[in-house]
Amino acid sequence: MLRPYRDPRETYKYLKKFYDLRSMIVHNGKRLSSAIRIDEQELTPKEFVADMESICREVLKTLIEKLASGVSLSNINEDLDKCALGS
């Protein structure tokens, strides 16, 4: 969904890091207090959370725009599945 706006590899790295951090917080009780490294970039927790909020906003905006233009949710999901599976 974000391909027109963001590099898919970069978005994947952010989402993967987000998932890994979420897991450490939920399963190990770790606090999000130290710098977060994505490749060569170091972000403060506040910067990382702001970036993740931006990604979520972009996804929701794109989804709402597609739905408002008449594309059905099932078609959106089918397209996402095709992209994810490389079809």
Distance bins in CASP14 RR format, pairs under 12 A and 6 or more apart:
PFRMAT RR
TARGET T0000
AUTHOR 0000-0000-0000
RMODE 2
METHOD distances of the structure
MODEL  1
1 8 0 0 0 0 0 1 0 0 0 0 0
1 11 0 0 0 0 1 0 0 0 0 0 0
1 15 0 0 0 0 0 1 0 0 0 0 0
1 55 0 0 0 0 0 1 0 0 0 0 0
1 56 0 0 0 0 0 1 0 0 0 0 0
1 57 0 0 0 0 0 1 0 0 0 0 0
1 58 1 0 0 1 0 0 0 0 0 0 0
1 59 1 0 1 0 0 0 0 0 0 0 0
1 60 0 0 0 0 1 0 0 0 0 0 0
1 61 0 0 0 0 1 0 0 0 0 0 0
1 62 1 0 1 0 0 0 0 0 0 0 0
1 63 1 0 0 1 0 0 0 0 0 0 0
1 64 0 0 0 0 0 1 0 0 0 0 0
1 65 0 0 0 0 1 0 0 0 0 0 0
1 66 0 0 0 0 1 0 0 0 0 0 0
1 67 0 0 0 0 0 1 0 0 0 0 0
1 71 0 0 0 0 0 1 0 0 0 0 0
1 76 0 0 0 0 1 0 0 0 0 0 0
1 77 0 0 0 0 0 1 0 0 0 0 0
1 79 0 0 0 0 1 0 0 0 0 0 0
1 80 1 0 0 1 0 0 0 0 0 0 0
1 83 0 0 0 0 1 0 0 0 0 0 0
1 84 0 0 0 0 0 1 0 0 0 0 0
2 8 1 0 0 1 0 0 0 0 0 0 0
2 9 0 0 0 0 0 1 0 0 0 0 0
2 10 0 0 0 0 1 0 0 0 0 0 0
2 11 1 0 1 0 0 0 0 0 0 0 0
2 12 0 0 0 0 0 1 0 0 0 0 0
2 14 0 0 0 0 0 1 0 0 0 0 0
2 15 0 0 0 0 0 1 0 0 0 0 0
2 54 0 0 0 0 0 1 0 0 0 0 0
2 55 1 0 0 1 0 0 0 0 0 0 0
2 56 0 0 0 0 0 1 0 0 0 0 0
2 57 0 0 0 0 0 1 0 0 0 0 0
2 58 1 0 1 0 0 0 0 0 0 0 0
2 59 1 0 0 1 0 0 0 0 0 0 0
2 60 0 0 0 0 0 1 0 0 0 0 0
2 61 0 0 0 0 0 1 0 0 0 0 0
2 62 1 0 0 1 0 0 0 0 0 0 0
2 63 0 0 0 0 0 1 0 0 0 0 0
2 80 0 0 0 0 0 1 0 0 0 0 0
2 83 0 0 0 0 0 1 0 0 0 0 0
3 9 0 0 0 0 0 1 0 0 0 0 0
3 10 0 0 0 0 0 1 0 0 0 0 0
3 11 0 0 0 0 1 0 0 0 0 0 0
3 12 0 0 0 0 0 1 0 0 0 0 0
3 58 0 0 0 0 0 1 0 0 0 0 0
3 59 0 0 0 0 0 1 0 0 0 0 0
3 62 0 0 0 0 1 0 0 0 0 0 0
3 79 0 0 0 0 0 1 0 0 0 0 0
3 80 0 0 0 0 0 1 0 0 0 0 0
3 83 1 0 0 1 0 0 0 0 0 0 0
4 11 0 0 0 0 0 1 0 0 0 0 0
4 58 0 0 0 0 1 0 0 0 0 0 0
4 61 0 0 0 0 0 1 0 0 0 0 0
4 62 0 0 0 0 1 0 0 0 0 0 0
4 65 0 0 0 0 0 1 0 0 0 0 0
4 66 0 0 0 0 0 1 0 0 0 0 0
5 11 0 0 0 0 1 0 0 0 0 0 0
5 54 0 0 0 0 1 0 0 0 0 0 0
5 55 0 0 0 0 1 0 0 0 0 0 0
5 57 0 0 0 0 0 1 0 0 0 0 0
5 58 1 0 1 0 0 0 0 0 0 0 0
5 59 0 0 0 0 1 0 0 0 0 0 0
5 61 0 0 0 0 1 0 0 0 0 0 0
5 62 1 0 0 1 0 0 0 0 0 0 0
5 65 0 0 0 0 0 1 0 0 0 0 0
6 12 0 0 0 0 1 0 0 0 0 0 0
6 13 0 0 0 0 0 1 0 0 0 0 0
6 14 0 0 0 0 1 0 0 0 0 0 0
6 15 0 0 0 0 0 1 0 0 0 0 0
6 51 0 0 0 0 0 1 0 0 0 0 0
6 54 0 0 0 0 1 0 0 0 0 0 0
6 55 1 0 0 1 0 0 0 0 0 0 0
6 57 0 0 0 0 0 1 0 0 0 0 0
6 58 1 0 0 1 0 0 0 0 0 0 0
6 59 0 0 0 0 0 1 0 0 0 0 0
6 62 0 0 0 0 0 1 0 0 0 0 0
7 13 0 0 0 0 1 0 0 0 0 0 0
7 14 0 0 0 0 0 1 0 0 0 0 0
7 39 0 0 0 0 0 1 0 0 0 0 0
7 55 0 0 0 0 0 1 0 0 0 0 0
8 14 0 0 0 0 0 1 0 0 0 0 0
8 15 0 0 0 0 0 1 0 0 0 0 0
8 55 0 0 0 0 0 1 0 0 0 0 0
8 83 0 0 0 0 1 0 0 0 0 0 0
8 84 0 0 0 0 0 1 0 0 0 0 0
8 86 0 0 0 0 0 1 0 0 0 0 0
9 15 0 0 0 0 0 1 0 0 0 0 0
9 16 0 0 0 0 0 1 0 0 0 0 0
9 38 0 0 0 0 0 1 0 0 0 0 0
9 39 0 0 0 0 1 0 0 0 0 0 0
10 16 0 0 0 0 0 1 0 0 0 0 0
10 17 0 0 0 0 0 1 0 0 0 0 0
10 38 0 0 0 0 1 0 0 0 0 0 0
10 39 0 0 0 0 1 0 0 0 0 0 0
10 41 0 0 0 0 1 0 0 0 0 0 0
10 51 0 0 0 0 0 1 0 0 0 0 0
10 55 0 0 0 0 1 0 0 0 0 0 0
11 17 0 0 0 0 0 1 0 0 0 0 0
11 18 0 0 0 0 0 1 0 0 0 0 0
11 38 0 0 0 0 0 1 0 0 0 0 0
11 51 0 0 0 0 0 1 0 0 0 0 0
11 52 0 0 0 0 0 1 0 0 0 0 0
11 54 0 0 0 0 0 1 0 0 0 0 0
11 55 1 0 0 1 0 0 0 0 0 0 0
11 56 0 0 0 0 0 1 0 0 0 0 0
11 58 0 0 0 0 1 0 0 0 0 0 0
11 59 0 0 0 0 1 0 0 0 0 0 0
12 18 0 0 0 0 0 1 0 0 0 0 0
12 19 0 0 0 0 0 1 0 0 0 0 0
12 38 0 0 0 0 0 1 0 0 0 0 0
12 39 0 0 0 0 0 1 0 0 0 0 0
12 55 0 0 0 0 0 1 0 0 0 0 0
12 83 0 0 0 0 0 1 0 0 0 0 0
12 84 0 0 0 0 0 1 0 0 0 0 0
13 19 0 0 0 0 0 1 0 0 0 0 0
13 20 0 0 0 0 0 1 0 0 0 0 0
13 36 0 0 0 0 0 1 0 0 0 0 0
13 37 0 0 0 0 0 1 0 0 0 0 0
13 38 1 0 1 0 0 0 0 0 0 0 0
13 39 1 0 0 1 0 0 0 0 0 0 0
13 40 0 0 0 0 0 1 0 0 0 0 0
13 41 0 0 0 0 1 0 0 0 0 0 0
13 43 0 0 0 0 0 1 0 0 0 0 0
13 48 0 0 0 0 0 1 0 0 0 0 0
13 51 0 0 0 0 0 1 0 0 0 0 0
13 52 0 0 0 0 0 1 0 0 0 0 0
13 55 0 0 0 0 0 1 0 0 0 0 0
14 20 0 0 0 0 0 1 0 0 0 0 0
14 21 0 0 0 0 0 1 0 0 0 0 0
14 36 0 0 0 0 1 0 0 0 0 0 0
14 37 0 0 0 0 0 1 0 0 0 0 0
14 38 1 0 0 1 0 0 0 0 0 0 0
14 39 0 0 0 0 0 1 0 0 0 0 0
14 41 0 0 0 0 0 1 0 0 0 0 0
14 43 0 0 0 0 1 0 0 0 0 0 0
14 47 0 0 0 0 0 1 0 0 0 0 0
14 48 0 0 0 0 1 0 0 0 0 0 0
14 49 0 0 0 0 0 1 0 0 0 0 0
14 50 0 0 0 0 0 1 0 0 0 0 0
14 51 1 0 0 1 0 0 0 0 0 0 0
14 52 1 0 0 1 0 0 0 0 0 0 0
14 53 0 0 0 0 0 1 0 0 0 0 0
14 54 0 0 0 0 1 0 0 0 0 0 0
14 55 1 0 0 1 0 0 0 0 0 0 0
14 56 0 0 0 0 0 1 0 0 0 0 0
14 58 0 0 0 0 0 1 0 0 0 0 0
14 59 0 0 0 0 0 1 0 0 0 0 0
15 21 0 0 0 0 0 1 0 0 0 0 0
15 22 0 0 0 0 0 1 0 0 0 0 0
15 38 0 0 0 0 0 1 0 0 0 0 0
15 48 0 0 0 0 0 1 0 0 0 0 0
15 51 0 0 0 0 0 1 0 0 0 0 0
15 52 0 0 0 0 1 0 0 0 0 0 0
15 55 1 0 0 1 0 0 0 0 0 0 0
15 56 0 0 0 0 0 1 0 0 0 0 0
15 59 0 0 0 0 0 1 0 0 0 0 0
16 22 0 0 0 0 0 1 0 0 0 0 0
16 23 0 0 0 0 0 1 0 0 0 0 0
16 36 0 0 0 0 0 1 0 0 0 0 0
16 38 0 0 0 0 1 0 0 0 0 0 0
16 39 0 0 0 0 0 1 0 0 0 0 0
16 52 0 0 0 0 0 1 0 0 0 0 0
17 23 0 0 0 0 0 1 0 0 0 0 0
17 24 0 0 0 0 0 1 0 0 0 0 0
17 32 0 0 0 0 0 1 0 0 0 0 0
17 35 0 0 0 0 0 1 0 0 0 0 0
17 36 1 0 0 1 0 0 0 0 0 0 0
17 37 0 0 0 0 1 0 0 0 0 0 0
17 38 1 0 1 0 0 0 0 0 0 0 0
17 39 0 0 0 0 1 0 0 0 0 0 0
17 41 0 0 0 0 0 1 0 0 0 0 0
17 42 0 0 0 0 0 1 0 0 0 0 0
17 43 0 0 0 0 1 0 0 0 0 0 0
17 45 0 0 0 0 0 1 0 0 0 0 0
17 48 1 0 0 1 0 0 0 0 0 0 0
17 49 0 0 0 0 0 1 0 0 0 0 0
17 51 0 0 0 0 1 0 0 0 0 0 0
17 52 0 0 0 0 1 0 0 0 0 0 0
17 55 0 0 0 0 0 1 0 0 0 0 0
18 24 0 0 0 0 0 1 0 0 0 0 0
18 25 0 0 0 0 0 1 0 0 0 0 0
18 32 0 0 0 0 0 1 0 0 0 0 0
18 36 0 0 0 0 1 0 0 0 0 0 0
18 38 0 0 0 0 0 1 0 0 0 0 0
18 43 0 0 0 0 0 1 0 0 0 0 0
18 45 0 0 0 0 0 1 0 0 0 0 0
18 48 1 0 0 1 0 0 0 0 0 0 0
18 49 0 0 0 0 1 0 0 0 0 0 0
18 51 0 0 0 0 1 0 0 0 0 0 0
18 52 1 0 1 0 0 0 0 0 0 0 0
18 53 0 0 0 0 0 1 0 0 0 0 0
18 55 0 0 0 0 1 0 0 0 0 0 0
18 56 0 0 0 0 1 0 0 0 0 0 0
19 25 0 0 0 0 0 1 0 0 0 0 0
19 26 0 0 0 0 0 1 0 0 0 0 0
19 27 0 0 0 0 0 1 0 0 0 0 0
19 52 0 0 0 0 0 1 0 0 0 0 0
20 26 0 0 0 0 0 1 0 0 0 0 0
20 27 0 0 0 0 0 1 0 0 0 0 0
20 28 0 0 0 0 0 1 0 0 0 0 0
20 30 0 0 0 0 0 1 0 0 0 0 0
20 32 0 0 0 0 0 1 0 0 0 0 0
20 36 0 0 0 0 1 0 0 0 0 0 0
20 37 0 0 0 0 0 1 0 0 0 0 0
20 38 0 0 0 0 0 1 0 0 0 0 0
20 48 0 0 0 0 0 1 0 0 0 0 0
21 27 0 0 0 0 0 1 0 0 0 0 0
21 28 0 0 0 0 0 1 0 0 0 0 0
21 29 0 0 0 0 0 1 0 0 0 0 0
21 30 1 0 0 1 0 0 0 0 0 0 0
21 31 0 0 0 0 0 1 0 0 0 0 0
21 32 1 0 0 1 0 0 0 0 0 0 0
21 33 0 0 0 0 0 1 0 0 0 0 0
21 34 0 0 0 0 0 1 0 0 0 0 0
21 35 0 0 0 0 0 1 0 0 0 0 0
21 36 1 0 0 1 0 0 0 0 0 0 0
21 37 0 0 0 0 0 1 0 0 0 0 0
21 38 0 0 0 0 0 1 0 0 0 0 0
21 43 0 0 0 0 0 1 0 0 0 0 0
21 45 0 0 0 0 1 0 0 0 0 0 0
21 48 0 0 0 0 1 0 0 0 0 0 0
21 49 0 0 0 0 1 0 0 0 0 0 0
21 52 0 0 0 0 1 0 0 0 0 0 0
22 28 0 0 0 0 0 1 0 0 0 0 0
22 29 0 0 0 0 0 1 0 0 0 0 0
22 30 0 0 0 0 0 1 0 0 0 0 0
22 32 0 0 0 0 1 0 0 0 0 0 0
22 48 0 0 0 0 0 1 0 0 0 0 0
22 49 0 0 0 0 0 1 0 0 0 0 0
22 52 0 0 0 0 0 1 0 0 0 0 0
23 29 0 0 0 0 0 1 0 0 0 0 0
23 30 0 0 0 0 1 0 0 0 0 0 0
24 30 1 0 1 0 0 0 0 0 0 0 0
24 31 0 0 0 0 1 0 0 0 0 0 0
24 32 0 0 0 0 1 0 0 0 0 0 0
24 33 0 0 0 0 0 1 0 0 0 0 0
24 34 0 0 0 0 0 1 0 0 0 0 0
24 36 0 0 0 0 0 1 0 0 0 0 0
25 31 1 0 0 1 0 0 0 0 0 0 0
25 32 1 0 0 1 0 0 0 0 0 0 0
25 33 0 0 0 0 0 1 0 0 0 0 0
25 45 0 0 0 0 0 1 0 0 0 0 0
26 32 0 0 0 0 0 1 0 0 0 0 0
30 36 0 0 0 0 0 1 0 0 0 0 0
30 45 0 0 0 0 0 1 0 0 0 0 0
31 45 0 0 0 0 1 0 0 0 0 0 0
32 43 0 0 0 0 0 1 0 0 0 0 0
32 44 0 0 0 0 1 0 0 0 0 0 0
32 45 1 0 1 0 0 0 0 0 0 0 0
32 46 0 0 0 0 1 0 0 0 0 0 0
32 47 0 0 0 0 0 1 0 0 0 0 0
32 48 0 0 0 0 1 0 0 0 0 0 0
32 49 1 0 0 1 0 0 0 0 0 0 0
32 52 0 0 0 0 0 1 0 0 0 0 0
33 44 0 0 0 0 1 0 0 0 0 0 0
33 45 1 0 0 1 0 0 0 0 0 0 0
33 46 0 0 0 0 0 1 0 0 0 0 0
33 48 0 0 0 0 0 1 0 0 0 0 0
34 42 0 0 0 0 1 0 0 0 0 0 0
34 43 0 0 0 0 0 1 0 0 0 0 0
34 44 0 0 0 0 1 0 0 0 0 0 0
34 45 1 0 0 1 0 0 0 0 0 0 0
34 48 0 0 0 0 0 1 0 0 0 0 0
35 41 0 0 0 0 1 0 0 0 0 0 0
35 42 1 0 1 0 0 0 0 0 0 0 0
35 43 1 0 0 1 0 0 0 0 0 0 0
35 44 1 0 0 1 0 0 0 0 0 0 0
35 45 0 0 0 0 1 0 0 0 0 0 0
35 46 0 0 0 0 0 1 0 0 0 0 0
35 47 0 0 0 0 1 0 0 0 0 0 0
35 48 0 0 0 0 1 0 0 0 0 0 0
36 42 1 0 0 1 0 0 0 0 0 0 0
36 43 1 0 1 0 0 0 0 0 0 0 0
36 44 1 0 0 1 0 0 0 0 0 0 0
36 45 1 0 0 1 0 0 0 0 0 0 0
36 46 0 0 0 0 0 1 0 0 0 0 0
36 47 1 0 0 1 0 0 0 0 0 0 0
36 48 1 0 1 0 0 0 0 0 0 0 0
36 49 0 0 0 0 1 0 0 0 0 0 0
36 50 0 0 0 0 0 1 0 0 0 0 0
36 51 0 0 0 0 1 0 0 0 0 0 0
36 52 0 0 0 0 0 1 0 0 0 0 0
37 43 1 0 0 1 0 0 0 0 0 0 0
37 44 0 0 0 0 0 1 0 0 0 0 0
37 45 0 0 0 0 0 1 0 0 0 0 0
37 47 0 0 0 0 0 1 0 0 0 0 0
37 48 0 0 0 0 1 0 0 0 0 0 0
38 47 0 0 0 0 0 1 0 0 0 0 0
38 48 0 0 0 0 1 0 0 0 0 0 0
38 51 0 0 0 0 1 0 0 0 0 0 0
38 52 0 0 0 0 0 1 0 0 0 0 0
41 47 0 0 0 0 1 0 0 0 0 0 0
41 48 0 0 0 0 1 0 0 0 0 0 0
41 51 0 0 0 0 0 1 0 0 0 0 0
42 48 0 0 0 0 1 0 0 0 0 0 0
43 49 0 0 0 0 1 0 0 0 0 0 0
43 50 0 0 0 0 1 0 0 0 0 0 0
43 51 1 0 0 1 0 0 0 0 0 0 0
43 52 0 0 0 0 0 1 0 0 0 0 0
44 50 0 0 0 0 1 0 0 0 0 0 0
44 51 0 0 0 0 0 1 0 0 0 0 0
45 51 0 0 0 0 0 1 0 0 0 0 0
45 52 0 0 0 0 0 1 0 0 0 0 0
46 52 0 0 0 0 0 1 0 0 0 0 0
46 53 0 0 0 0 0 1 0 0 0 0 0
47 53 0 0 0 0 0 1 0 0 0 0 0
47 54 0 0 0 0 0 1 0 0 0 0 0
48 54 0 0 0 0 0 1 0 0 0 0 0
48 55 0 0 0 0 0 1 0 0 0 0 0
49 55 0 0 0 0 0 1 0 0 0 0 0
49 56 0 0 0 0 0 1 0 0 0 0 0
50 56 0 0 0 0 0 1 0 0 0 0 0
50 57 0 0 0 0 0 1 0 0 0 0 0
51 57 0 0 0 0 0 1 0 0 0 0 0
51 58 0 0 0 0 0 1 0 0 0 0 0
52 58 0 0 0 0 0 1 0 0 0 0 0
52 59 0 0 0 0 0 1 0 0 0 0 0
53 59 0 0 0 0 0 1 0 0 0 0 0
53 60 0 0 0 0 0 1 0 0 0 0 0
54 60 0 0 0 0 0 1 0 0 0 0 0
54 61 0 0 0 0 0 1 0 0 0 0 0
55 61 0 0 0 0 0 1 0 0 0 0 0
55 62 0 0 0 0 0 1 0 0 0 0 0
56 62 0 0 0 0 0 1 0 0 0 0 0
56 63 0 0 0 0 0 1 0 0 0 0 0
57 63 0 0 0 0 0 1 0 0 0 0 0
57 64 0 0 0 0 0 1 0 0 0 0 0
58 64 0 0 0 0 0 1 0 0 0 0 0
58 65 0 0 0 0 0 1 0 0 0 0 0
59 65 0 0 0 0 0 1 0 0 0 0 0
59 66 0 0 0 0 0 1 0 0 0 0 0
59 76 0 0 0 0 0 1 0 0 0 0 0
59 80 0 0 0 0 0 1 0 0 0 0 0
60 66 0 0 0 0 0 1 0 0 0 0 0
60 67 0 0 0 0 0 1 0 0 0 0 0
61 67 0 0 0 0 0 1 0 0 0 0 0
61 68 0 0 0 0 0 1 0 0 0 0 0
62 68 0 0 0 0 0 1 0 0 0 0 0
62 69 0 0 0 0 0 1 0 0 0 0 0
62 71 0 0 0 0 0 1 0 0 0 0 0
62 76 0 0 0 0 1 0 0 0 0 0 0
62 79 0 0 0 0 0 1 0 0 0 0 0
62 80 0 0 0 0 0 1 0 0 0 0 0
63 69 0 0 0 0 0 1 0 0 0 0 0
63 70 0 0 0 0 0 1 0 0 0 0 0
63 71 0 0 0 0 1 0 0 0 0 0 0
63 72 0 0 0 0 0 1 0 0 0 0 0
63 73 0 0 0 0 1 0 0 0 0 0 0
63 75 0 0 0 0 0 1 0 0 0 0 0
63 76 1 0 0 1 0 0 0 0 0 0 0
63 77 0 0 0 0 0 1 0 0 0 0 0
63 79 0 0 0 0 0 1 0 0 0 0 0
63 80 0 0 0 0 0 1 0 0 0 0 0
64 70 0 0 0 0 0 1 0 0 0 0 0
64 71 0 0 0 0 0 1 0 0 0 0 0
64 73 0 0 0 0 0 1 0 0 0 0 0
64 76 0 0 0 0 0 1 0 0 0 0 0
65 71 0 0 0 0 1 0 0 0 0 0 0
65 76 0 0 0 0 0 1 0 0 0 0 0
66 72 0 0 0 0 1 0 0 0 0 0 0
66 73 0 0 0 0 1 0 0 0 0 0 0
66 74 0 0 0 0 0 1 0 0 0 0 0
66 75 0 0 0 0 1 0 0 0 0 0 0
66 76 1 0 1 0 0 0 0 0 0 0 0
66 77 0 0 0 0 0 1 0 0 0 0 0
66 79 0 0 0 0 1 0 0 0 0 0 0
66 80 0 0 0 0 0 1 0 0 0 0 0
67 73 1 0 0 1 0 0 0 0 0 0 0
67 74 0 0 0 0 0 1 0 0 0 0 0
67 75 0 0 0 0 0 1 0 0 0 0 0
67 76 1 0 0 1 0 0 0 0 0 0 0
67 77 0 0 0 0 0 1 0 0 0 0 0
68 76 0 0 0 0 0 1 0 0 0 0 0
69 75 0 0 0 0 0 1 0 0 0 0 0
69 76 0 0 0 0 0 1 0 0 0 0 0
70 76 0 0 0 0 0 1 0 0 0 0 0
71 77 0 0 0 0 0 1 0 0 0 0 0
71 78 0 0 0 0 0 1 0 0 0 0 0
71 79 0 0 0 0 1 0 0 0 0 0 0
71 80 0 0 0 0 0 1 0 0 0 0 0
72 78 0 0 0 0 1 0 0 0 0 0 0
72 79 0 0 0 0 0 1 0 0 0 0 0
73 79 0 0 0 0 0 1 0 0 0 0 0
73 80 0 0 0 0 0 1 0 0 0 0 0
74 80 0 0 0 0 0 1 0 0 0 0 0
74 81 0 0 0 0 0 1 0 0 0 0 0
75 81 0 0 0 0 0 1 0 0 0 0 0
75 82 0 0 0 0 0 1 0 0 0 0 0
76 82 0 0 0 0 0 1 0 0 0 0 0
76 83 0 0 0 0 0 1 0 0 0 0 0
77 83 0 0 0 0 0 1 0 0 0 0 0
77 84 0 0 0 0 0 1 0 0 0 0 0
78 84 0 0 0 0 0 1 0 0 0 0 0
78 85 0 0 0 0 0 1 0 0 0 0 0
78 87 0 0 0 0 1 0 0 0 0 0 0
79 85 0 0 0 0 0 1 0 0 0 0 0
79 86 0 0 0 0 0 1 0 0 0 0 0
79 87 0 0 0 0 0 1 0 0 0 0 0
80 86 0 0 0 0 0 1 0 0 0 0 0
80 87 0 0 0 0 0 1 0 0 0 0 0
81 87 1 0 0 1 0 0 0 0 0 0 0
END
